[in-house]
Amino acid sequence: MPVYLDNPNDYGSRGPDGQGWNRLSLNAHFDTPAHCGLRPIRFASLFEARTGRQRWGGYERCVGGKLPSLPADGGSSAPLVRCAHCPVYQNAHAHPPLPNWPGTAPLLLGRVRDWPRTPGRWIADPAAGRSSVHLHTWQGEDTGAAADWPDLAVAADICMTWQFHDQDGDAFWIVRLNSGAEQAVVHTKKYQDHTRHVLHAPDGRRLARIRCHGACAHEDWHLRHLTADLADLDGALPIDGHSAADLPENLPGVRFFSLAPVGGTATITHAASRAFGASTMTINAEVPTSPGVTGALLAYIARVAAW
């Protein structure tokens, strides 16, 4: 994974062709430092950082120092960098959880909010192009918590959907991985016209019955995390006035999925996509109907749709 990102277009006194043809460029008056591949500043570079595709541009500057020039491959004297001794690098390799996660809900909506401009700074404003991710519940309520792009880049307990744009700006879904998924039990049996999954808590309690008609548009680990989310809700009191009819029709910004109440069950329909075939999934949860159950189903969809 690239971490130290040197500026490939760094200014040189001999010009871009090496023949001394200097160019007049405003870039000569701005700092163009090396960047850190673990400190993205927007969603595109966040995706690069979490998938090992980093390249210069779209990141905060490197905070580490350089070692003395040492011979590199090919006999060059390219400077080496003390990444292994950098606190940013060490924090990333500690696989920390995402800080400031509000409550116990498995799913949050991250809304991108630009930093306010610095008064009196017309050019070279340090706030220009910078933003934070404000965390909202799946119902759209602001939790008052926010996450920084670098924290999202190195957090080991989350996955995310693609960014989308709506009337309130740019946003994407952040779903937390449940540590209890390893102990969850999923029994699967295939029939001629459908596949049945029965979800059990570690102590054997049945939490839900699922029928997939057509292809199963999920992997086993998706069901185990759904099981763990439902197990966390088991024993909770039902919410007055909340029913399966309160399911949203879809998860905003997520393609291929739709939801609908059918009697006392919930149906998740998945249109054929590059990852999975078309599927209709009927879920009969045996824990009290509540916004928490709806949130667990939406978190399941977000995990399946995550990159």
N, C-alpha and C positions, 0 to 999 in steps of 0.2 A: 504494500500500500504506500503510495507517495505521501510523504509528510512534509518534507522541506521542499517548497516550491519556489525555485529561483525565477526571477523575471526573465523570460526568454528574449525580451526586447529591450534589455537594459541599455541605457545610453552609453555610447563609446565615442571617444574623441576622433576616431578614424572613420566614423560613419558606418552605415549598415553594410557597405560593400567592402570595407577594410582598406579602401584606397585613399582615404583622407578626404572624401567628399562630404563634408559636414553639412548638416541640414538645419534650417531654422525650425525649431519645434517648441511649442509650449510645454511639451513633456519634460524638457530640460529644466523647467522651473518647478516641477513637482517631484515629490519623493516617490520613488517606485521601488519599494523594498521587497525583499523576499516574503512570501506568504506562508502561513501554516495550514497544512491540509486537514488539520483537526479543528479549525476555527472558521466554519462557513458563516456567511452573512446573509444568505437568502436560500430559498427552497432548492433552486437548481444545484447550488454547491453543497447543500445538505445531502441531496441524493448522491452526488459524486463522493462525498466524504464517507457515506455509509456503504458504498459499493466499490470503493477502491479505484475511483476514476478521477482523482484530483488532478487539476492542472492550474497554473497560475491565473489569478483573477477570480474574484468572488469570495475571497477569504481575508481574514484579518492578518496583519503582518506577523512575521515570525518574532517571537520574544526571546529566542535563545541566542547564544553567541556562537561564533565560528572557531573551530580549532585551527591551529596553524596549517598552512597549505602543505599537503602531503601528496606524494605521487598517487594518482588514481589510475584506473584501467587505461591503458594506452599511453602511459607515461606523462599524462597531463598533470598539471598542478592545481586542479580544481579544489577549492576549499571544502573541507568536511564540516559537518554540523553536529553539535552535541544534542541531538534529539533524545537519545536515551537518558540524558540527565535533565531534560526539561520537565518542569512540573505538569505542563499540558500533556505531554506524551505519557508521563507516568500515570496521570489521572485517567487517561483514555484506556490504558492497559489494565487498570484496576476494575474495568467494566462496572462503573457506578450506575445506580438507578437514577431515573430522572428526578431531580429535586423539585420540591414545591407541588407534588401531585396532590390535588385537593380531594379529600374524602377517600372513599373506597370504590367508586365507580370505575369499571374497566375501560370506559370509552370517554374521550374528551374531544371537543372540536377546537383546533388551534386556529385562531384568527390572527393574521399578520397585520401588525400595526406599526406604521412608520414612526421613527423617532421625531420629535418636534425639532424644527430647525433652530440653530444657535443664533440668538439675536446678534446682529451686527456682523455676521460672517456671510459675505456674499459669495465668496469662492473658497474652496478648500474647507468647507464646513465639515467637521468630523461627524456630524449627524447625517450627512447626505448619504443616501443609499443604505442606511442602517434601519433595522426594524427589530421588533420583538414579537413573540408569539403569545398572545393572550389566550388563556384556557377557559373554555366554556363547556357547560354540560351539553349532553346531546339534545336537550330541549331548547338550548340557545341561551341559557342564563350565564352571565359572566361570573366566574368563581372568584375574581379578584386576584388570581395567581397568574404568573407569566413564566415562560421558559425562554432561555437564550438559545440561539442556533447552535453554538458549540456544545451545550448540554444535550440537545437533541441528537447531535452527531455521534456522541460516544455512549449514550445511554443503552444499556444492554437489555432492559426489561420492556421495551416498547417496539412496535412496528407502526408504519404510517401508510396512509393511502396517498394517491396523487393529489396535487394541489388543484383546486378549482376556484372559480370566480363567481360570486353572486352579488346581490344588491348591496351587501355589506363589505365587499372587498375580497381579497384572497384568503383562502382557508384550506385546511386539510384535517383529516381525522387522525387522532393519535390513540392507539389502543394498547393497553398494558397487558403483558403476558402474565398469566396467573401461575404463581409458584406451586400451587396445589395440583397442577395438571399432571405431574408425574405420578401422583397417587390415584388419579381418576381412573375409573373403569368403564370401558365401552365395549358392549357385546354386540357383534354384528352378524347378521344372518341374511343371506341372499335368497330371494324367492324368484319365481319365474317372472313376475311383473313388477317387483319392487325390491328394495333392500331395506331391512329394518335395523335400526340402531337403538339400543337401550342404554341409557346413561345412568351410572351408579356412582354414588359417593364412596369414598374409601371404606366406610363402615358397612357398605352393602345396600344402603337406602337407594331406592329407585327415584331418580330425579326427573326423567323425561323419556318419552318414547318418540322416535323419529322414523318416518317413512320417506324414502327417496324414490320417486318415480322417474324413470329415465336414468341418466348418469348421476353418480354421486358427485356433486360439484363442491367437493371439499377433500381434505386429506385427514388422516386419523388424528393428527395433532390439533386440528381445528376443533374437533368434537371433544377432545380431552380438555381443552381450555374452556369450551362452553360448559362442560360438566363441572369444572372447578368453579366457574362463575356462578352457576346455579347452586352449587353446594354452599357457597358463601351466603346465599340468600335463604337457604332452607331454614324454616322456623320463623321467618319474618312474618309480621302480621300483614294481611291484605290491606291495600289502600282503598278507602271508601270512594266509590264512584269510578274506580279505575278498572277497565276491563280490556279484553283482547281487542275490542273495537278501537281502543286508543292507540293502536299500532300506527306509526306513520306509513305512508304508502311506499316510501323508499328512504334510503340513506342519502341525503343530498350530496351531490358530487360524485357518487359511486355508480358506475354504469353496470348494466346487466342484471341487477337485483331489484325485485319488488316484493312487497309484503302485503298480506291481506289476512283479516280474521275469518275463520271458517268455523262457525259454531263456537266451541270452547277451545279451539286450537288456533295456531298461527301457521300460515303457509308462506314459505319463501320460494319465490320463483326465480330461477336463474336462466337467463337466455344464453344460448351457446356463445362461448367466448374462446379466445386462443388457449386459455388454460384448462377449461372444462367444457363438457357438453351440456346441452339443455337439461334442466332438472326441475322437478317440483318437489319441495321438501315440506312435509307436514310435521309439525312439532306439537306434542301434547305434554306440556310441562306439568309436573305434579307438585310444584311449589306454588304458594299463593300468587295470584296475578297481581302485579305491581309494576311501577315504573322501573324497578330494579330488574325484573324479568325482561321487560322490553329492552332495557339497556344491555343485558347479556346477549340477547338475540342480535342487536345492532352491532355489538362488539364482535360477535361471530362473523357477521358480514364484513366488517372492516378488516378482520384478520385474513379472510379469504381473498379480499380485494387488495391487500397490502402488497407493496413491491418488495 
